[in-house]
Amino acid sequence: SAARGPMLFLVLALVIRYGVTFFSSIKKSWKFSFKKISYIIGGVGIFAAAAYYFMDKYELLIQRSIDRLMLLVNPESTPSVAVRLSQVAFALDKIFEKAGYFLFGLGIGSFGIWFTGVDERKYPHNIILEIGFEMGIVGVILFLVLAFLYFYKIRPNLNFLLVYIYLFLNSMKSYSLVDSRIMFGILSVLVLYRAVDSDDAKPDELP
């Protein structure tokens, strides 16, 4: 995918993951040696060779991805960004138009009807904003409580936590309420895995 959000969020997650690993290894024990230096040079060499291979093989895809990232510098240059900004502005204006809209929203799946006048799938590409528009502040609170419970359950595992951060950041940029089933499905699997793993780690107890 050449989408900007997922690429940026993936890079962020990987930087955090390997940054934590690197500094943890330094904190435990770090002594310069020929063996470690050889590993570093070898790793950099492999990365450079792989980058050259992929750039040559997937030049068009890489160029398209770079072009998409450059839109972050000049977002007004593409119609899709302008449409998204208008959707965000419309959603915010409508939410605060009436107290009833703010509290309970305008109805699940109603954004497309209100925004275009046609019953079609449209959303402001921000899960909090969409829930606020369609279910009001009540729905937003319920969503945040659920998101916090998932966070609380998986936070001890760094890898799971990074998956959570990646999915949540994407939901703030690209997901719709319907697409959130993917996020919560993945997070549910991680929670179940942690629960089973914790049970297996405990010694058997007699009643």
N, C-alpha and C positions, 0 to 999 in steps of 0.2 A: 504494500500500500504506500502511495506517495502522500498520504494525508500528513499534514504538518503536526497536528496534535499528537497522534500516536508515536511518531518518530521522536519528537522532543521529549515526551514523557518516558519513552523507552530509554533514551540516552540518560535522562535524569536518574531513572531507577538503577541502571547499570553503573553510573558514576557513584551513586551512594553505596551500592553493594560492594564494588571492588575497592572503593575508598575505605569502607569500614574494615574490609579484609586486610588491606595494606597497612593501615595504621594499627590494627590489632597485632599483626605480625611484628611490627616495629616495637610496639609496647612490650610484647612478651620477651623477645630477644632478637637483637639485630646486630650481627657482626659481619662486616664486609669480608668476603672471601672470593676467591677466584671462581668457585662453583656457582655462587649466587650471581655474580656478575655475568657469568656465561649464560645462566638461565635468562637473565634480563635481556641480554643482547640477542639471544636466540628467539625470545618471545617477540621482541620488537621486529626482528627480521621476518619472522613468520607473519606477523600482522601486516608489515609493509608488502610482502609478497602477495598475501591474500587480497589486500586493498588494490594492488595493481591488477591482479587477475580479475577481480569483480568489476573494477572500473572499465577494463577493456571489454569484458563480456557483457556487461549491463550498462553501457554508457548512456543509452537513451533513458533508461529508468532512473539512473543516478542524476542525470541532467534535469529530468522532470521533477525529481524530489528537491533538488537544489532550487529550481525555479519556484516551487511551492513554498519553500522556506523563505525565499527572498520576499514573498508577499507580506511577510511579517513586518518588513521595513516600510513597505508602501502598500498597505491594505486596500487603499481606495482604487488601486489599479485593476481590480478584478470585480466583476458584477456579483459573484457569489458572496464576497465579504460585505458588500453594500446591502445585499438582501438580508444577511444575518444580522447586521447592525440595525436594520429597520425592524426586524422581528423582535430583537431585544427591546428596542425603544417602544414598540407597540405593546409588548407584554407588560413592561413596567408601567406604562400609562394606564393600561386597562386594570391592572391589579389595584392601583390606588384610586381608581375612579369612584368606587363605592365601598362602603364598609363591608357589605355583604360579599363583594368580590374578594376583598382582602382576607376576610375570615374563612370563607368556604369555597372560593374560586368560582369559575364559570362552567364547570362540568368537565368530567374526564373525556378527553378526546375532542374538546371543543375548540382548540387553538386554530386549527385549519379553517373552521367555519367562520370564526371571528376575524381572522386575518385576511382571508381571501374571499369569503362569502360562499365558498364551495366546501362541501363535506369531503375533504381530502386530508391525507396525512401530512400535517405540517407541525413543526415544533421549533422552539427558539434555540435549539442546540445547547441547552444548559438545563440539566435535570432539575436543579433547585428552582430555576425560573419557570420551567414548565409546570412543575408541581404547584408552585405558588399561583400560577395562572389558572390551572384547572381544578385544584383542590384547596387553595387558600393557605393561610398560615397554619391551619390545623394539619393539613397534609404535609407541609414542610417540616413541622415539628415531629410528626410520626416518622417521616423518612429519616430525619437526622438521628432520632432515637435508635432506629433500626441500624443505621450506618455505624453508630457508636458501639452498639452491641457486637457487631461483627468485628469492629476494630479492637474492642476489648478482648475478644476471644482469641484473635490470631496475633496480637501484638508481640507475644514473647518470641515468635519465630520471625527472624529478619526477612527471610525469603518470602514468606506469606505476607508480611507487612508491606513489602515492596510491591507485591502483586495487588494488594489492596489500594495502595497509593496510586499505582498506575491506572487501575480501573476507575477509581474515584475521580482522578484528574480528567480522564477521558469523558466521564459522565458530565463533567462541568463544561465540556467543550463540544462534544459531538453526540452524546447519547440522547435518545428520547425516553419517555416513560416506558414504552414497550420494550426498547432495547435493554432496559435495566434488568430484565430477566436474565440476561447473560451475566451481568456483573454479580447479581445475587446468587445465581446458580453456581458460579465459580467460587464465590466466597463461602457458600454453604458446604461445598465439597472440602474446602480447606478447614472449616470448623469441624466437620465430621472426622477428617483425617487427624486433626489434633486431639479430638476426644478419644478416638480409638487408640492413637499412639500413647496417650496418657494412661489409658486403662491397661495397655499392655506393659507399660513401664512399672506399674504398681504390683507389689507382691500380692498373691492371692490371700484374701482375708476370709476367715470363717465367720458365719453369721453369729 
